[in-house]
Amino acid sequence: MQTDDFTISFQQGGSEQLVDVHVKPSTDDVDTYVCYLNGERIAQIRKDSGKWKQLWGKLDEQGIQRLGEQIDLELIK
């Protein structure tokens, strides 16, 4: 279970941007990740059954999966 906040690189709209990720523990032991771009919350996602899902936000499916992949890479460091 990740407990520290971290920053990841995220490709969106043809440019690479830095996204701050804040880990939010949940009652079912599956952490959620609140993602901020330039100080504005853009999404809250979590990984259920091996697939990233958006709990809040307006990212498209590809964006959710790309963001989740970057989070996965950070978590294995």
Gaussian input, Z-matrix of N, CA and C with variables (Angstrom, degrees):
# hf/3-21g

backbone

0 1
 N
 C     1     B1
 C     2     B2     1     A1
 N     3     B3     2     A2     1     D1
 C     4     B4     3     A3     2     D2
 C     5     B5     4     A4     3     D3
 N     6     B6     5     A5     4     D4
 C     7     B7     6     A6     5     D5
 C     8     B8     7     A7     6     D6
 N     9     B9     8     A8     7     D7
 C    10    B10     9     A9     8     D8
 C    11    B11    10    A10     9     D9
 N    12    B12    11    A11    10    D10
 C    13    B13    12    A12    11    D11
 C    14    B14    13    A13    12    D12
 N    15    B15    14    A14    13    D13
 C    16    B16    15    A15    14    D14
 C    17    B17    16    A16    15    D15
 N    18    B18    17    A17    16    D16
 C    19    B19    18    A18    17    D17
 C    20    B20    19    A19    18    D18
 N    21    B21    20    A20    19    D19
 C    22    B22    21    A21    20    D20
 C    23    B23    22    A22    21    D21
 N    24    B24    23    A23    22    D22
 C    25    B25    24    A24    23    D23
 C    26    B26    25    A25    24    D24
 N    27    B27    26    A26    25    D25
 C    28    B28    27    A27    26    D26
 C    29    B29    28    A28    27    D27
 N    30    B30    29    A29    28    D28
 C    31    B31    30    A30    29    D29
 C    32    B32    31    A31    30    D30
 N    33    B33    32    A32    31    D31
 C    34    B34    33    A33    32    D32
 C    35    B35    34    A34    33    D33
 N    36    B36    35    A35    34    D34
 C    37    B37    36    A36    35    D35
 C    38    B38    37    A37    36    D36
 N    39    B39    38    A38    37    D37
 C    40    B40    39    A39    38    D38
 C    41    B41    40    A40    39    D39
 N    42    B42    41    A41    40    D40
 C    43    B43    42    A42    41    D41
 C    44    B44    43    A43    42    D42
 N    45    B45    44    A44    43    D43
 C    46    B46    45    A45    44    D44
 C    47    B47    46    A46    45    D45
 N    48    B48    47    A47    46    D46
 C    49    B49    48    A48    47    D47
 C    50    B50    49    A49    48    D48
 N    51    B51    50    A50    49    D49
 C    52    B52    51    A51    50    D50
 C    53    B53    52    A52    51    D51
 N    54    B54    53    A53    52    D52
 C    55    B55    54    A54    53    D53
 C    56    B56    55    A55    54    D54
 N    57    B57    56    A56    55    D55
 C    58    B58    57    A57    56    D56
 C    59    B59    58    A58    57    D57
 N    60    B60    59    A59    58    D58
 C    61    B61    60    A60    59    D59
 C    62    B62    61    A61    60    D60
 N    63    B63    62    A62    61    D61
 C    64    B64    63    A63    62    D62
 C    65    B65    64    A64    63    D63
 N    66    B66    65    A65    64    D64
 C    67    B67    66    A66    65    D65
 C    68    B68    67    A67    66    D66
 N    69    B69    68    A68    67    D67
 C    70    B70    69    A69    68    D68
 C    71    B71    70    A70    69    D69
 N    72    B72    71    A71    70    D70
 C    73    B73    72    A72    71    D71
 C    74    B74    73    A73    72    D72
 N    75    B75    74    A74    73    D73
 C    76    B76    75    A75    74    D74
 C    77    B77    76    A76    75    D75
 N    78    B78    77    A77    76    D76
 C    79    B79    78    A78    77    D77
 C    80    B80    79    A79    78    D78
 N    81    B81    80    A80    79    D79
 C    82    B82    81    A81    80    D80
 C    83    B83    82    A82    81    D81
 N    84    B84    83    A83    82    D82
 C    85    B85    84    A84    83    D83
 C    86    B86    85    A85    84    D84
 N    87    B87    86    A86    85    D85
 C    88    B88    87    A87    86    D86
 C    89    B89    88    A88    87    D87
 N    90    B90    89    A89    88    D88
 C    91    B91    90    A90    89    D89
 C    92    B92    91    A91    90    D90
 N    93    B93    92    A92    91    D91
 C    94    B94    93    A93    92    D92
 C    95    B95    94    A94    93    D93
 N    96    B96    95    A95    94    D94
 C    97    B97    96    A96    95    D95
 C    98    B98    97    A97    96    D96
 N    99    B99    98    A98    97    D97
 C   100   B100    99    A99    98    D98
 C   101   B101   100   A100    99    D99
 N   102   B102   101   A101   100   D100
 C   103   B103   102   A102   101   D101
 C   104   B104   103   A103   102   D102
 N   105   B105   104   A104   103   D103
 C   106   B106   105   A105   104   D104
 C   107   B107   106   A106   105   D105
 N   108   B108   107   A107   106   D106
 C   109   B109   108   A108   107   D107
 C   110   B110   109   A109   108   D108
 N   111   B111   110   A110   109   D109
 C   112   B112   111   A111   110   D110
 C   113   B113   112   A112   111   D111
 N   114   B114   113   A113   112   D112
 C   115   B115   114   A114   113   D113
 C   116   B116   115   A115   114   D114
 N   117   B117   116   A116   115   D115
 C   118   B118   117   A117   116   D116
 C   119   B119   118   A118   117   D117
 N   120   B120   119   A119   118   D118
 C   121   B121   120   A120   119   D119
 C   122   B122   121   A121   120   D120
 N   123   B123   122   A122   121   D121
 C   124   B124   123   A123   122   D122
 C   125   B125   124   A124   123   D123
 N   126   B126   125   A125   124   D124
 C   127   B127   126   A126   125   D125
 C   128   B128   127   A127   126   D126
 N   129   B129   128   A128   127   D127
 C   130   B130   129   A129   128   D128
 C   131   B131   130   A130   129   D129
 N   132   B132   131   A131   130   D130
 C   133   B133   132   A132   131   D131
 C   134   B134   133   A133   132   D132
 N   135   B135   134   A134   133   D133
 C   136   B136   135   A135   134   D134
 C   137   B137   136   A136   135   D135
 N   138   B138   137   A137   136   D136
 C   139   B139   138   A138   137   D137
 C   140   B140   139   A139   138   D138
 N   141   B141   140   A140   139   D139
 C   142   B142   141   A141   140   D140
 C   143   B143   142   A142   141   D141
 N   144   B144   143   A143   142   D142
 C   145   B145   144   A144   143   D143
 C   146   B146   145   A145   144   D144
 N   147   B147   146   A146   145   D145
 C   148   B148   147   A147   146   D146
 C   149   B149   148   A148   147   D147
 N   150   B150   149   A149   148   D148
 C   151   B151   150   A150   149   D149
 C   152   B152   151   A151   150   D150
 N   153   B153   152   A152   151   D151
 C   154   B154   153   A153   152   D152
 C   155   B155   154   A154   153   D153
 N   156   B156   155   A155   154   D154
 C   157   B157   156   A156   155   D155
 C   158   B158   157   A157   156   D156
 N   159   B159   158   A158   157   D157
 C   160   B160   159   A159   158   D158
 C   161   B161   160   A160   159   D159
 N   162   B162   161   A161   160   D160
 C   163   B163   162   A162   161   D161
 C   164   B164   163   A163   162   D162
 N   165   B165   164   A164   163   D163
 C   166   B166   165   A165   164   D164
 C   167   B167   166   A166   165   D165
 N   168   B168   167   A167   166   D166
 C   169   B169   168   A168   167   D167
 C   170   B170   169   A169   168   D168
 N   171   B171   170   A170   169   D169
 C   172   B172   171   A171   170   D170
 C   173   B173   172   A172   171   D171
 N   174   B174   173   A173   172   D172
 C   175   B175   174   A174   173   D173
 C   176   B176   175   A175   174   D174
 N   177   B177   176   A176   175   D175
 C   178   B178   177   A177   176   D176
 C   179   B179   178   A178   177   D177
 N   180   B180   179   A179   178   D178
 C   181   B181   180   A180   179   D179
 C   182   B182   181   A181   180   D180
 N   183   B183   182   A182   181   D181
 C   184   B184   183   A183   182   D182
 C   185   B185   184   A184   183   D183
 N   186   B186   185   A185   184   D184
 C   187   B187   186   A186   185   D185
 C   188   B188   187   A187   186   D186
 N   189   B189   188   A188   187   D187
 C   190   B190   189   A189   188   D188
 C   191   B191   190   A190   189   D189
 N   192   B192   191   A191   190   D190
 C   193   B193   192   A192   191   D191
 C   194   B194   193   A193   192   D192
 N   195   B195   194   A194   193   D193
 C   196   B196   195   A195   194   D194
 C   197   B197   196   A196   195   D195
 N   198   B198   197   A197   196   D196
 C   199   B199   198   A198   197   D197
 C   200   B200   199   A199   198   D198
 N   201   B201   200   A200   199   D199
 C   202   B202   201   A201   200   D200
 C   203   B203   202   A202   201   D201
 N   204   B204   203   A203   202   D202
 C   205   B205   204   A204   203   D203
 C   206   B206   205   A205   204   D204
 N   207   B207   206   A206   205   D205
 C   208   B208   207   A207   206   D206
 C   209   B209   208   A208   207   D207
 N   210   B210   209   A209   208   D208
 C   211   B211   210   A210   209   D209
 C   212   B212   211   A211   210   D210
 N   213   B213   212   A212   211   D211
 C   214   B214   213   A213   212   D212
 C   215   B215   214   A214   213   D213
 N   216   B216   215   A215   214   D214
 C   217   B217   216   A216   215   D215
 C   218   B218   217   A217   216   D216
 N   219   B219   218   A218   217   D217
 C   220   B220   219   A219   218   D218
 C   221   B221   220   A220   219   D219
 N   222   B222   221   A221   220   D220
 C   223   B223   222   A222   221   D221
 C   224   B224   223   A223   222   D222
 N   225   B225   224   A224   223   D223
 C   226   B226   225   A225   224   D224
 C   227   B227   226   A226   225   D225
 N   228   B228   227   A227   226   D226
 C   229   B229   228   A228   227   D227
 C   230   B230   229   A229   228   D228

   B1=1.4561
   B2=1.5273
   B3=1.3032
   B4=1.4634
   B5=1.5239
   B6=1.3288
   B7=1.4585
   B8=1.5225
   B9=1.3163
   B10=1.4554
   B11=1.5199
   B12=1.3115
   B13=1.4538
   B14=1.5240
   B15=1.3255
   B16=1.4553
   B17=1.5221
   B18=1.3259
   B19=1.4542
   B20=1.5197
   B21=1.3380
   B22=1.4637
   B23=1.5265
   B24=1.3082
   B25=1.4569
   B26=1.5263
   B27=1.3347
   B28=1.4624
   B29=1.5194
   B30=1.3185
   B31=1.4581
   B32=1.5201
   B33=1.3273
   B34=1.4632
   B35=1.5256
   B36=1.3158
   B37=1.4541
   B38=1.5129
   B39=1.3228
   B40=1.4564
   B41=1.5179
   B42=1.3196
   B43=1.4605
   B44=1.5263
   B45=1.3173
   B46=1.4576
   B47=1.5208
   B48=1.3261
   B49=1.4601
   B50=1.5130
   B51=1.3232
   B52=1.4639
   B53=1.5163
   B54=1.3121
   B55=1.4591
   B56=1.5288
   B57=1.3281
   B58=1.4587
   B59=1.5217
   B60=1.3271
   B61=1.4581
   B62=1.5262
   B63=1.3055
   B64=1.4550
   B65=1.5222
   B66=1.3208
   B67=1.4599
   B68=1.5256
   B69=1.3303
   B70=1.4646
   B71=1.5323
   B72=1.3374
   B73=1.4648
   B74=1.5316
   B75=1.3154
   B76=1.4682
   B77=1.5232
   B78=1.2983
   B79=1.4581
   B80=1.5291
   B81=1.3411
   B82=1.4697
   B83=1.5337
   B84=1.3387
   B85=1.4699
   B86=1.5203
   B87=1.3238
   B88=1.4562
   B89=1.5304
   B90=1.3377
   B91=1.4540
   B92=1.5263
   B93=1.3169
   B94=1.4556
   B95=1.5167
   B96=1.3167
   B97=1.4571
   B98=1.5198
   B99=1.3377
   B100=1.4597
   B101=1.5214
   B102=1.3375
   B103=1.4584
   B104=1.5210
   B105=1.3352
   B106=1.4595
   B107=1.5193
   B108=1.3205
   B109=1.4580
   B110=1.5164
   B111=1.3288
   B112=1.4707
   B113=1.5267
   B114=1.3298
   B115=1.4511
   B116=1.5208
   B117=1.3247
   B118=1.4642
   B119=1.5245
   B120=1.3280
   B121=1.4674
   B122=1.5272
   B123=1.3332
   B124=1.4687
   B125=1.5203
   B126=1.3405
   B127=1.4668
   B128=1.5169
   B129=1.3129
   B130=1.4603
   B131=1.5173
   B132=1.3446
   B133=1.4581
   B134=1.5294
   B135=1.3271
   B136=1.4594
   B137=1.5134
   B138=1.3201
   B139=1.4629
   B140=1.5163
   B141=1.3382
   B142=1.4586
   B143=1.5178
   B144=1.3095
   B145=1.4715
   B146=1.5180
   B147=1.3289
   B148=1.4558
   B149=1.5110
   B150=1.3257
   B151=1.4653
   B152=1.5225
   B153=1.3282
   B154=1.4556
   B155=1.5240
   B156=1.3371
   B157=1.4672
   B158=1.5142
   B159=1.2999
   B160=1.4545
   B161=1.5238
   B162=1.3253
   B163=1.4563
   B164=1.5269
   B165=1.3246
   B166=1.4543
   B167=1.5223
   B168=1.3055
   B169=1.4575
   B170=1.5130
   B171=1.3246
   B172=1.4579
   B173=1.5205
   B174=1.3200
   B175=1.4612
   B176=1.5215
   B177=1.3398
   B178=1.4574
   B179=1.5293
   B180=1.3112
   B181=1.4646
   B182=1.5262
   B183=1.3272
   B184=1.4671
   B185=1.5220
   B186=1.3185
   B187=1.4555
   B188=1.5086
   B189=1.3249
   B190=1.4678
   B191=1.5222
   B192=1.3213
   B193=1.4639
   B194=1.5276
   B195=1.3447
   B196=1.4715
   B197=1.5303
   B198=1.3179
   B199=1.4579
   B200=1.5302
   B201=1.3196
   B202=1.4617
   B203=1.5145
   B204=1.3339
   B205=1.4580
   B206=1.5230
   B207=1.3223
   B208=1.4618
   B209=1.5316
   B210=1.3185
   B211=1.4669
   B212=1.5292
   B213=1.3385
   B214=1.4604
   B215=1.5317
   B216=1.3394
   B217=1.4714
   B218=1.5203
   B219=1.3149
   B220=1.4588
   B221=1.5349
   B222=1.3108
   B223=1.4635
   B224=1.5173
   B225=1.3283
   B226=1.4732
   B227=1.5248
   B228=1.3124
   B229=1.4649
   B230=1.5051
   A1=108.87
   A2=117.51
   A3=123.64
   A4=109.36
   A5=116.88
   A6=119.08
   A7=112.81
   A8=118.53
   A9=121.35
   A10=110.95
   A11=115.40
   A12=120.30
   A13=107.66
   A14=116.58
   A15=120.36
   A16=109.90
   A17=115.57
   A18=122.43
   A19=108.39
   A20=115.69
   A21=120.82
   A22=109.54
   A23=115.28
   A24=122.38
   A25=107.42
   A26=116.04
   A27=120.64
   A28=109.21
   A29=116.57
   A30=123.14
   A31=109.35
   A32=116.47
   A33=120.50
   A34=108.86
   A35=115.56
   A36=120.58
   A37=113.46
   A38=116.74
   A39=120.58
   A40=114.88
   A41=117.83
   A42=119.51
   A43=109.68
   A44=113.64
   A45=119.71
   A46=108.57
   A47=115.75
   A48=121.06
   A49=109.33
   A50=115.03
   A51=120.33
   A52=109.00
   A53=115.09
   A54=122.05
   A55=108.34
   A56=116.15
   A57=121.11
   A58=107.98
   A59=115.79
   A60=121.77
   A61=108.64
   A62=115.66
   A63=122.18
   A64=108.41
   A65=115.33
   A66=121.27
   A67=108.59
   A68=114.79
   A69=120.59
   A70=107.47
   A71=117.09
   A72=119.40
   A73=110.60
   A74=115.72
   A75=120.15
   A76=109.32
   A77=115.56
   A78=120.24
   A79=113.37
   A80=117.15
   A81=119.49
   A82=112.59
   A83=116.60
   A84=123.41
   A85=114.42
   A86=118.96
   A87=122.49
   A88=106.27
   A89=115.05
   A90=119.51
   A91=111.65
   A92=115.55
   A93=120.67
   A94=107.23
   A95=115.83
   A96=121.90
   A97=108.38
   A98=114.93
   A99=121.22
   A100=106.27
   A101=115.63
   A102=121.68
   A103=110.77
   A104=115.25
   A105=122.61
   A106=110.22
   A107=115.84
   A108=122.69
   A109=107.03
   A110=116.83
   A111=122.01
   A112=111.77
   A113=116.85
   A114=121.83
   A115=115.51
   A116=117.22
   A117=121.40
   A118=109.75
   A119=116.13
   A120=120.10
   A121=109.61
   A122=115.39
   A123=119.34
   A124=112.67
   A125=117.64
   A126=118.94
   A127=110.51
   A128=114.15
   A129=122.06
   A130=105.49
   A131=115.74
   A132=119.76
   A133=109.98
   A134=114.78
   A135=121.73
   A136=108.36
   A137=115.57
   A138=120.94
   A139=108.78
   A140=116.11
   A141=123.02
   A142=109.15
   A143=116.78
   A144=121.99
   A145=112.08
   A146=116.71
   A147=121.55
   A148=115.51
   A149=119.05
   A150=121.56
   A151=109.72
   A152=115.21
   A153=120.69
   A154=109.83
   A155=115.35
   A156=121.29
   A157=109.33
   A158=115.73
   A159=121.97
   A160=110.21
   A161=115.99
   A162=121.03
   A163=110.34
   A164=115.16
   A165=121.35
   A166=108.06
   A167=117.20
   A168=121.00
   A169=111.56
   A170=114.73
   A171=120.56
   A172=112.74
   A173=117.47
   A174=119.86
   A175=109.75
   A176=115.49
   A177=118.28
   A178=108.91
   A179=116.60
   A180=121.26
   A181=111.82
   A182=117.69
   A183=120.55
   A184=110.91
   A185=116.65
   A186=120.79
   A187=112.06
   A188=116.51
   A189=121.06
   A190=109.94
   A191=116.93
   A192=120.50
   A193=110.79
   A194=118.71
   A195=121.30
   A196=110.38
   A197=116.18
   A198=120.64
   A199=110.00
   A200=116.87
   A201=121.45
   A202=112.88
   A203=117.26
   A204=121.06
   A205=110.93
   A206=116.33
   A207=120.25
   A208=110.85
   A209=116.90
   A210=120.59
   A211=109.72
   A212=117.07
   A213=120.67
   A214=110.60
   A215=116.95
   A216=120.76
   A217=110.34
   A218=117.45
   A219=121.14
   A220=111.19
   A221=116.95
   A222=120.85
   A223=113.24
   A224=117.59
   A225=119.37
   A226=112.48
   A227=117.89
   A228=120.98
   A229=110.55
   D1=120.71
   D2=178.39
   D3=-74.80
   D4=133.57
   D5=-179.69
   D6=-119.25
   D7=-14.34
   D8=-178.48
   D9=-95.10
   D10=149.64
   D11=172.59
   D12=-80.19
   D13=156.45
   D14=-177.32
   D15=-154.49
   D16=170.89
   D17=179.46
   D18=-119.86
   D19=135.94
   D20=178.73
   D21=-125.14
   D22=162.74
   D23=175.15
   D24=-94.36
   D25=135.58
   D26=-175.55
   D27=-137.64
   D28=126.52
   D29=179.23
   D30=-87.51
   D31=118.44
   D32=179.32
   D33=-147.63
   D34=133.09
   D35=177.61
   D36=60.92
   D37=32.51
   D38=177.48
   D39=81.13
   D40=1.27
   D41=178.22
   D42=-130.49
   D43=153.42
   D44=179.05
   D45=-91.94
   D46=131.76
   D47=-177.63
   D48=-130.39
   D49=155.12
   D50=176.92
   D51=-94.54
   D52=130.13
   D53=-179.19
   D54=-117.57
   D55=126.44
   D56=174.68
   D57=-84.65
   D58=130.93
   D59=-177.28
   D60=-116.63
   D61=125.63
   D62=178.17
   D63=-111.76
   D64=123.07
   D65=-178.26
   D66=-80.00
   D67=130.47
   D68=179.59
   D69=-124.36
   D70=105.53
   D71=178.52
   D72=-62.24
   D73=150.33
   D74=178.41
   D75=-120.99
   D76=168.53
   D77=-177.79
   D78=-72.35
   D79=-17.94
   D80=179.74
   D81=-99.17
   D82=16.72
   D83=177.13
   D84=65.55
   D85=16.97
   D86=172.65
   D87=-112.02
   D88=106.20
   D89=-177.24
   D90=-60.64
   D91=148.38
   D92=170.02
   D93=-110.28
   D94=157.98
   D95=-175.33
   D96=-125.81
   D97=115.77
   D98=179.15
   D99=-94.46
   D100=123.16
   D101=-172.03
   D102=-110.21
   D103=132.13
   D104=-177.86
   D105=-121.61
   D106=134.97
   D107=174.80
   D108=-120.93
   D109=120.76
   D110=-177.59
   D111=53.72
   D112=38.65
   D113=177.63
   D114=81.11
   D115=-3.49
   D116=-179.25
   D117=-105.78
   D118=131.78
   D119=179.65
   D120=-69.28
   D121=123.50
   D122=-178.34
   D123=-107.79
   D124=-22.75
   D125=-177.98
   D126=-169.20
   D127=157.83
   D128=168.23
   D129=-130.15
   D130=121.31
   D131=-175.78
   D132=-129.28
   D133=162.90
   D134=174.14
   D135=-151.58
   D136=161.61
   D137=-179.15
   D138=-104.52
   D139=115.99
   D140=177.77
   D141=-118.16
   D142=126.69
   D143=177.56
   D144=51.33
   D145=41.25
   D146=176.02
   D147=81.01
   D148=2.16
   D149=-178.71
   D150=-126.42
   D151=137.59
   D152=178.68
   D153=-77.62
   D154=135.24
   D155=-179.67
   D156=-131.14
   D157=144.89
   D158=-179.99
   D159=-92.62
   D160=125.00
   D161=176.61
   D162=-90.26
   D163=-31.51
   D164=179.89
   D165=-152.53
   D166=141.05
   D167=176.15
   D168=132.27
   D169=-178.92
   D170=-176.70
   D171=-126.06
   D172=25.41
   D173=177.53
   D174=-75.78
   D175=146.58
   D176=174.33
   D177=-78.37
   D178=172.10
   D179=-175.21
   D180=-57.82
   D181=-41.88
   D182=178.76
   D183=-63.21
   D184=-41.20
   D185=178.73
   D186=-63.27
   D187=-41.29
   D188=178.43
   D189=-61.15
   D190=-46.55
   D191=-177.58
   D192=-68.02
   D193=-39.77
   D194=177.96
   D195=-63.23
   D196=-44.21
   D197=178.42
   D198=-62.40
   D199=-44.82
   D200=177.96
   D201=-61.10
   D202=-40.10
   D203=178.03
   D204=-61.17
   D205=-41.50
   D206=178.81
   D207=-66.34
   D208=-37.75
   D209=176.32
   D210=-64.49
   D211=-44.54
   D212=177.78
   D213=-56.32
   D214=-44.31
   D215=-179.58
   D216=-62.11
   D217=-39.55
   D218=178.94
   D219=-67.24
   D220=-37.99
   D221=-176.75
   D222=-69.45
   D223=-24.87
   D224=-179.22
   D225=-89.05
   D226=-2.88
   D227=179.10
   D228=-66.83

